[in-house]
Amino acid sequence: MQSLNVLIDLLTFSESEDGSSVWYYTTPLQVEELLYRLDEEVYEAELVDNIRTNKDEIIRQMEITEKITGEMKSHRKTYIEAENCKFLKK
């Protein structure tokens, strides 16, 4: 159950204005935090292995999302930037 709590803590949720859709995303910093918190020796070894195996592609897609979000933003900080700031302060 702790793994589920860690994962939920690291996901960022966003809902459409009409409430009909919900999206979630993470940032590369959050993936690193997740890998740090998971039990790679016993309970989550398979999960950690799968994340590490696919990490390059996961990060590549996250960076595309961050780039597009940054290009579309106004003068305000994006939600992704705010989330990254939280993890950099830890």
Backbone hydrogen bonds in HBPLUS format (Angstrom, degrees):
<---DONOR---> <-ACCEPTOR-->    atom                        ^
c    i                          cat <-CA-CA->   ^        H-A-AA   ^      H-
h    n   atom  resd res      DA  || num        DHA   H-A  angle D-A-AA Bond
n    s   type  num  typ     dist DA aas  dist angle  dist       angle   num
A0005-ASN N   A0001-MET O   3.10 MM   4  6.45 158.9  2.15 151.7 157.4     1
A0006-VAL N   A0002-GLN O   2.90 MM   4  6.19 155.5  1.96 151.9 158.8     2
A0007-LEU N   A0003-SER O   2.90 MM   4  6.12 163.9  1.93 151.7 155.8     3
A0008-ILE N   A0004-LEU O   2.89 MM   4  6.08 168.2  1.91 154.4 157.5     4
A0009-ASP N   A0005-ASN O   2.93 MM   4  5.99 154.7  1.99 143.6 151.0     5
A0010-LEU N   A0006-VAL O   3.16 MM   4  6.37 134.2  2.38 140.4 151.7     6
A0010-LEU N   A0007-LEU O   3.09 MM   3  5.22 133.7  2.32  98.9 111.3     7
A0011-LEU N   A0008-ILE O   3.33 MM   3  5.28 148.8  2.44  98.5 107.1     8
A0012-THR N   A0025-TYR O   2.91 MM  13  5.35 155.6  1.97 155.3 163.3     9
A0025-TYR N   A0012-THR O   2.95 MM  13  5.35 144.9  2.07 141.6 152.9    10
A0014-SER N   A0023-TRP O   2.84 MM   9  5.20 154.4  1.90 152.6 153.5    11
A0023-TRP N   A0014-SER O   2.75 MM   9  5.20 166.0  1.77 159.2 164.2    12
A0016-SER N   A0021-SER O   2.89 MM   5  5.35 163.8  1.91 150.8 153.7    13
A0019-GLY N   A0016-SER O   2.95 MM   3  5.09 154.5  2.02 107.0 115.3    14
A0030-GLN N   A0027-THR O   2.93 MM   3  5.12 121.2  2.28 102.2 117.5    15
A0031-VAL N   A0027-THR O   3.05 MM   4  6.46 149.0  2.15 153.3 162.7    16
A0032-GLU N   A0028-PRO O   3.09 MM   4  6.40 159.3  2.14 149.8 154.5    17
A0033-GLU N   A0029-LEU O   3.02 MM   4  6.29 154.7  2.08 143.4 150.5    18
A0034-LEU N   A0030-GLN O   2.84 MM   4  6.06 156.1  1.90 146.7 153.3    19
A0035-LEU N   A0031-VAL O   2.92 MM   4  6.21 166.4  1.94 154.8 157.4    20
A0036-TYR N   A0032-GLU O   2.97 MM   4  6.17 148.5  2.07 143.1 152.2    21
A0037-ARG N   A0033-GLU O   2.99 MM   4  6.24 148.5  2.09 147.8 155.7    22
A0037-ARG N   A0034-LEU O   3.11 MM   3  5.19 119.9  2.48  96.9 111.4    23
A0038-LEU N   A0034-LEU O   2.99 MM   4  6.15 145.6  2.11 156.3 165.0    24
A0044-GLU N   A0039-ASP O   2.96 MM   5  5.16 142.9  2.10 147.4 153.8    25
A0048-VAL N   A0044-GLU O   2.87 MM   4  6.08 170.9  1.87 166.5 168.5    26
A0049-ASP N   A0045-ALA O   2.95 MM   4  6.08 159.7  1.99 145.9 151.9    27
A0050-ASN N   A0046-GLU O   2.96 MM   4  6.18 157.5  2.01 147.5 153.2    28
A0051-ILE N   A0047-LEU O   2.91 MM   4  6.19 158.5  1.96 154.1 160.3    29
A0052-ARG N   A0048-VAL O   2.91 MM   4  6.10 167.0  1.93 153.6 157.3    30
A0053-THR N   A0049-ASP O   2.88 MM   4  6.02 152.2  1.95 145.2 153.4    31
A0054-ASN N   A0050-ASN O   3.11 MM   4  6.23 150.2  2.20 142.7 149.2    32
A0055-LYS N   A0051-ILE O   2.77 MM   4  5.49 103.3  2.37 141.6 160.4    33
A0055-LYS N   A0052-ARG O   3.41 MM   3  4.85 160.2  2.45  92.7  98.4    34
A0058-ILE N   A0054-ASN O   2.97 MM   4  6.15 162.0  2.00 157.1 163.0    35
A0059-ILE N   A0055-LYS O   2.80 MM   4  5.93 171.3  1.81 161.1 162.4    36
A0060-ARG N   A0056-ASP O   2.94 MM   4  6.05 156.0  2.00 142.0 149.4    37
A0061-GLN N   A0057-GLU O   3.03 MM   4  6.23 162.9  2.06 150.1 153.1    38
A0062-MET N   A0058-ILE O   3.02 MM   4  6.28 153.6  2.09 146.5 154.6    39
A0063-GLU N   A0059-ILE O   2.84 MM   4  6.04 158.5  1.89 155.5 160.8    40
A0064-ILE N   A0060-ARG O   3.10 MM   4  6.40 147.0  2.22 142.6 151.2    41
A0065-THR N   A0061-GLN O   3.08 MM   4  6.37 159.7  2.13 146.5 151.3    42
A0066-GLU N   A0062-MET O   2.87 MM   4  6.17 161.3  1.90 153.2 158.3    43
A0067-LYS N   A0063-GLU O   2.89 MM   4  6.02 156.2  1.95 143.7 150.3    44
A0068-ILE N   A0064-ILE O   2.92 MM   4  6.16 169.6  1.93 157.2 159.2    45
A0069-THR N   A0065-THR O   2.89 MM   4  6.00 164.1  1.91 151.2 156.4    46
A0070-GLY N   A0066-GLU O   2.87 MM   4  5.99 157.6  1.92 145.7 152.1    47
A0071-GLU N   A0067-LYS O   2.94 MM   4  6.19 148.1  2.04 147.3 156.0    48
A0072-MET N   A0068-ILE O   3.11 MM   4  6.30 139.5  2.28 144.8 154.9    49
A0072-MET N   A0069-THR O   3.23 MM   3  5.24 130.6  2.49  95.8 108.4    50
A0082-ALA N   A0078-THR O   3.01 MM   4  6.33 155.4  2.07 147.6 154.6    51
A0083-GLU N   A0079-TYR O   2.89 MM   4  6.15 157.0  1.94 150.6 156.5    52
A0084-ASN N   A0080-ILE O   2.94 MM   4  6.19 159.8  1.98 150.6 156.1    53
A0085-CYS N   A0081-GLU O   3.00 MM   4  6.22 151.9  2.08 145.0 152.3    54
A0086-LYS N   A0082-ALA O   3.18 MM   4  6.52 148.1  2.29 143.3 150.9    55
A0087-PHE N   A0083-GLU O   3.30 MM   4  6.69 151.9  2.38 147.6 154.0    56
A0088-LEU N   A0084-ASN O   2.97 MM   4  6.22 145.5  2.09 148.6 159.0    57
A0089-LYS N   A0085-CYS O   3.14 MM   4  6.27 137.8  2.32 143.0 152.2    58
